């Protein structure tokens, strides 16, 4: 058995793993990763599918553990390259179908809806879907029975004994597999550094009641659009306190519609109102559920904080609840929004209040319980940065799994699993593939580097117009982001140097392409000498 992670290791996001046996490939998850500040203008990053595309005829199925974007967001891009049935639970399929409406695949995909506890036969794989708790409904782990043994992939999980919907993680079945023998456990490492247990989702209900009862004005709740349990809790609190609810944010509206149509949300017909009706209500009768828990600049909450929302502006008397933990890398954006809301006079509850959000991932004691129940021969921590993977590996060692049977891998690592061994045997060379509007490129295309240069050093555009070996007019020089108004004489120095060099090149019968290439190189050194900056330089030579 070959196991090749294409994403999900060393960072949070891009979760995607290949399981390859003989002539058959199964893919588990296919998600996106959000860009860092070092990737200006990029919408998100998707895994490098090149190995999958090369072996598309061998792909027998795509198994999805749950409906978070870091597990389903890249499915539309993959389905433009391959055709394979998708196996998952009802809500997850509904969310994937919604994404496919935005980016339709080349062929109509086949969906196989499963329920927790169901088994499906896919070639040499018999896959059982095991219920797990997470911060989204319908999450599952995968128990894959293969010719060499059982592999368990936990997906994202926690062990919640009092979940909002009453459906707990299926510990008895995990234990049953452990009794029979598990060859390999691949387990969620997100909270491997956090001691103890992760608290139940149900603790938030009491906190919401406390906040709602104390609030005398409008209540604004920002959460992940995929956190259906959290949305249900807010709707329940709104009904209890006789408030109407308005939804702000396209993704939030879509997900609520999908969840309700599938029976995952329950509320009275007249609870949710349209924006026009909401604007006519007194503040003490209104709740706004919106996107923006990560401080996204174009989200509803950020626009309310910055007075750019079409319909609502946060202000004095408002109570804002940001019910989500901050994803690493988003801290500055989140706290900027919180600061803006507080300056406007709003009362803001956020991550510092322990009861305002609970993680969807198991902490150390839950991770140890999963290892103990399944008692695997080999162990591989997944879903986390390196520090989290390492912490999880140490937990496994503390439970008696020898370090020689634990593998911490990187994206692209090729691991070979047999009944008696689990070894790294090679690696794929993977590119970071980014989505920028309608464009899909790898980082090596130079776009990211150019944007970073423009952001840090500015840019310089030189335009020449030539005809019959002569300059028709003095060069046009446009500088952005590296010359202040006090240093405009630098532009004249650059213009004069460009003009002198251009005359010499034209006298030597240089072509427009040769002139452009030469000036681009020479001006880089010249500009640095006089301005101590390395702007992005572009030279346009127009021949008339």
N, C-alpha and C positions, 0 to 999 in steps of 0.2 A: 504494500500500500504506500503510495506517495501522498504526502500532505504538503501543500504549498500555500502558505499565507500570502495573499496579494495586498493585504491591508489590515489595519487593526492592531499592529504591534509597533511599539515605540512611540505611539501617539494615539489620541482618542479620535476615532473616525475611520472612514474608508474600510469598514469591516468586510472582508471577503476572503474565503478560504476554499481551496481546491482539494478534493479527495479523489484520488485516481487509483483505480484497481484494474489491471489488465487493459482492456480497450474502453473502459467506462470512466466518465468523470461526473462527479456531483459537485455542485457549487453551493456553499453555505453563505448566505447574505451577500449584499452588493450595495454598499453604502457610500456616502459622500463624507468629506471632511471640510470644515469651514476654514477659510484662509487665515493666516496670521497677518500681523501688521506689515510683515516684510513682503506681502503679496498685494500691493495696491491695486484696487479695481477688480480683483478676481472675485467671482461669485462663490465658487467652491471648487474643491479638488475631487477627482474621481480616481478609482484604481486604474492601473495600466492593464488593459484587457488583452494585450497582444498574444500572450500564451494561450488564452482561452479561444481567441479568434483563430489562431493557427490550428487549434484542435477542436474546432466547433462541431465537427461531425461526431465527436466522442462524448459530447455533453448530453447526459441523460435527464438532468433535472436541476432546478434551482430551488433550494430549500431556504425559506426565510423565517428567522426566529421571532421577529416582532417588527412593528411598524415605525420605529424611529428612523429619522433621515440618515443616520450613520449606518443603517442596515438596509434601507430600501432606496435611498435617494439616487443611486446610480443605476438602478434597474432599467429605466428607460433608455439609457445610453448603451447598456449591454444588449438589450433586445433589438437595437439597430444593427447589431453585428452577428447575433446568433438567434436560433430558434430553439427553445426548450420549454417544457412545462414547468410551471411554478407551483410549488407545494407550500401551503401555509394556512393559517387560521382565517376566520371570516373577516375580522376587522382589518388585519394586515393586508388581505387581498383588496379590500375596499380602498385602503389608502394607496396601494400600488396602482390600482385602476385610475384613481384620481390623478396621480402623477403622469400616467400614460396619456391622459387626455391632453396634457400640455406638450408632450413630446411623443407622438404616436409611433409605435414600432413598425418595422417593415412588414411584418406578418402579424395577424391577430394572435395574441398569445393564448395558450391553454392554461387555465387555472384549475388546480386540484385543491378544493377546500377540505381541510382536515380539522378534526377536533382533538383536544388533548386526550391522550390515551389511544388514539388511532394508530394503526400500523399500515405502511404502504411498502410494496415491493417495487424497487427500481433496479432492474438488472440484478447484480450480485449483492445489492444492498437491501436490507430490510430495515426501514426507519420507523421508529416509534417516537411520537411527539409527546413530550412530558410537560405538564403544566408547571410554570414557574411564576412567581410574583415579580413585578417590575413596575416602573412608573408609567406603564401603558398596558391597556387591557390586551388579553390574548397572546401573551408572551409564552414561548415554549422553548424547552431544551430538546436536543436530538439524541436519541440512543440509536446508533447505527450498528446493526449486526452485519458483520462482513465475514468472508471466508477465513480471515485470520483472527477474528475476535471482535469484541464489542468496543466501540469508540463512543464516548459520551461528550457532546459539545453542549455546555450549559446555556449558551446564549447569555444575555444580560439577566441577572437574577438577584433576588434577595429572598429571605425566608420570613414571611409575614404571617403571623398566626391570627391576625384580625384584619385582613384586607377589606377595603371598602365593599367589594362585591362578594365577600365571604368565600372566595375560591383560593385555597391555599396551595403552596408549592407541593408537588406530588412526592413527598419524601419516601413513602412506602415503596414506590416503584424504583426510585433511585437505589434504595436499600436492597430491593430484590435483585437488581442488576449486580450490585456489589456482592451479593451472596453467590450468584452464578459465576461471576468473574468479569471484571472490566479490564480490558487491555490498556486503554488510554483514556485519561480524563483531560479534556481541554476546558479550562474554567476561567470565568470572568475575574479580572484582577483589579478592577477600578478602585475598590476600597481596601485593597490588601494592606495598606499602611494604617488603616483606621481600626483601633482596638474595639472589642466588644461586639455588640449587635447593632444593626441599623433599625431605627424605630419604625413602627407601623405607620402606614399611610393614614390610618384612622385618627391619629393624634391631631391632625390638622383640623378636623371637624370641630373640636372643642375650641380651638384657637379662633376659627372663623366666627363661631357664635359669640365669642368674647368681643371680637373686633366689631362685628355687625351691631351688637347691642350697645356699644359705646359710641358708635358713629352717628353724628347728627346731620351729616351732609352726604354728598355723593361718594360712592365706593368704586374704586377702579382696581381691577384685579388683572395682573399680567402673569401669564403662565405659558408653558409650551402648548401649542395647539394640539399636540398628540396626547397630552395628559388628560385622558377622558375621565379618569377617577377624580382628578382635581376639579375639572369643570363641573362634574356632577355634584361635588361637595359645595361649590359656589352656588350652583342652581338651587340646591336644597336649602342653603342658608338664606338665599334671596326669597324663596317661597315662605320660609318660616317668618321672616321679618317684613313680609308684605311689600317687597320691592320688585320692580320690573327690571328686566335685564336687556341690555342692548349689546350686540356683538360688533367689535371693530377689528378688522383685519381679514383679508380674503381667505388666508389659510385657515384661520380660526373658524370662520363661517363654514367653509367646506367640510372641515373635519367634524364639526358639530352636526351638520346635515348627514354626513356619512354614518356617524356613530348612532344617531337617532334612528335613521332608516334601517339599521341593522339590529336595533333593539338594545344598544349599549348605553343609551341615555334615556332617562325617564323624567319628564317634567310636564306641567300643565300647558295646554296649548297657548294660553294667553300670557305665559310668563315672559317670553322673549318678544320684544317689540321692535318696530322699525325705528330708524334714526329720527324721523320727523316726529313720531309720537314721543320718543324719549326726550327730545328737546323741549317738549311742552310740559313734561313732568317736573314737579319740585325735586330738588337735589336729594332730599331725604328719602325719596321713593325710587331712586335709580342706582343700578349697578352696571358698570361697564366691564365686560370681559374682553381682554385684548391681548395681542402679541406684544413682544418687546422685553421679555424677561432677561434677555442677554444684551440689552442696550443697543440693538441694531438701529442704525441711524434712520432707516426708513420705516421702522415699525410704528405701530399706533401709539404706544406709550412714549417713545422718543419724540414723536411729533406733537403729542399733547404737552410734553415738557418744554418744547421749543416754540410753542405757539404757531405751528405749521399744520396742525390737523384741520381738516375741512370742517369738522363739526364740534369738536370738544377741545377745551383748553383747561389744563389742571390749574387749580388755584386754592386760595385759602378756604378751609372748610372741607376740602376733599380728603378722603382716606385712600391711600394707595397701598396695595398689597402686591409685592413682587415675590411670588411663590415659586421660586426655582433657585437652585444653587448656581453660582457663577462658573461657567465653563472656563478652565484655565486659558488665559489669553484674552478673555473678554472683560477683565476686571475694570480697565480704564473706561470702556464704553458704558458699562453698567453704573459705575459710580458717578460718571458725568451726568447721566440721566437722573439718578437719585438726588444728586446735589441740586440740579435744576428744579426738580419737583419741590424740594425743601425750600429753595429760595422763593418759590411761588406761594409758599405758605401751606403746602400739603403735608399731612401726617403720613410718613412712609414707613411701612413694615417691610423688612427685607431679610436677607440671609443671616444677619447677626442675631435675629430672634430665632431660637432653636425650633420653636413650634410652627414656624411659618413655612418650612419646607423640610421634607425628609428625602433621603437619597433613594434611588431605585436599585441600588447595588448593595450586595451583602458585604458586611464588615468581616473582620478576621474570624470571629467565632462561627459565622455562617459558612465562610469559606472552608474552615476546618471541618465543619459538620459534613459538607458536601464531599470532601476528600475521604473522611472516615466512613461515610455511608457507602460510597462507591468502591473504596479500597482498590484503586487502580494499580496495575503493574507499572505503567509509565504515566508521567504527568507533564503537561505543557500549559503554563499560564498564558492566557490570551487577553485581549481587550485591555490595553493599558500602556502607559509610558514605561520605559525600561525600569525605573525605580519601583513601579508597582508590580511589574512582572517579577523582579528580583525578590521583592518582599513576599510575594505569593509562593515563589519557589522555596523560600526559607520556611514558610508555614508548612509546606509539604514535607520538608526535611524534618521539621519538629515532630511530625506525625509518623516518622519512621520510613518515609520513602527515600531511598538512597539517592544522593546527588547524581550518581551515574545513570539514574533512570529519569532524570528531569531534564527537559530541554527548553532553554530560553532561546527563541528564534527571532529572526528579523524578517521583515517583509521581503519576499523573494526567496527565502531559504527553502531548499528542497530537502524534506525529511523523508526517510524511508523507514516504515514500520513493519516489523515481522512479529511473529509470536514471541520471539526471544530478544529482539533488539529494536532500538529506536535511535537512528543516527542521522546527522546532517551529511548529505552526500553531494551537495552542490548549491548553486544559487542562480536565480534568474536576475538579469539586469533590468530593473524597473525604473520607469520615468514617472515623475509627478505630472499627472495630466490635469490641467485646469480648464474650467468652464468660465468663459468671459463673454456674457451675453449669448450670442448665437455661435461663437467660436469655441472650438475645442482644440487645445494645443498642449504640447509638452513643454515643461519649463525650459528645456534646452532651446526653444525657439528664439530666445532672447528678449521676448516681450517683458518679462518680469524684470530682467536686468535693466532694460531701457527705462522702465517706470521708476525703478529704484534710483537710477542715476538722475532722472529728471527731478524726483522728489528731493534728493539730497544735494545735487549740484546745479540744477537748472538746465537750460538748453540754449543752444545757439544755432540759428538757421542762417545760412549764407546763400544768397541767390545771385547768380551771374547771368547776364543776357549777352550772347556773343553772336557775331555774324561775320562770315568771311574772314575769320582769323583775328577779329577785333572785338574789344569790349564796346558795346553800344552805349552803356551808361555805367556810372560807378556802381560797385556791388551794393546790394541791399543786405543789411545786417539786422537781424531781429534777435534780441536776447531776452530770455525770461527766467527769472528766479536766481540770478547770480550777480547782477550788476545793479547797484543802487543808483538813485538819482544823483548822488554826489559823485559818482564815478562814471558819468556818461562819456567822459573823454576816452575811456577804454574802448568804447565802440569805434571811435574815430581812428584810434591806433590800429584796431583790428581791420577796419575797412581799408586803411592805407596799405597795410601789409598784404591783404588779400589782393588788392588791385595790382601791386607791384609783382607779386608772384604770378598772377593770372597773365599779365602782359608777357612775362618771360616764357611761360608755358605756351602761350599762343604763338609766340615767335618761333618756338621749337616745333610748331605744328602738332601740338598735343590734341588729342580728341576730347570731346566733352566728358566722356567717361574717365579718361586719364586725369583730366583737370580735377574732377570731383574727388577721385580717390586720393590724389596727391594732397590737395588742400585739406581734406578731412584729417589726414595723418599729420601734416605739418602744423595745422592750426591747434591740434590737441596740445602739443608741446608749447606752442607760442602763447596760447591762452593761459596755460598753467603758469608760465614764467611771469606774465604781467598781472594775473588776477589771483593766482594760487587756488584755482578751482578747476575741476574736471567736468564741465558740462557735457551733456549729450550734444554732439555736433552733427549737423546734417548740411550737406552742400548740394544745391540744385544748380545745374548748368543748363540753361535753356538756349537752344540754337534756333535762330530765325533767319 
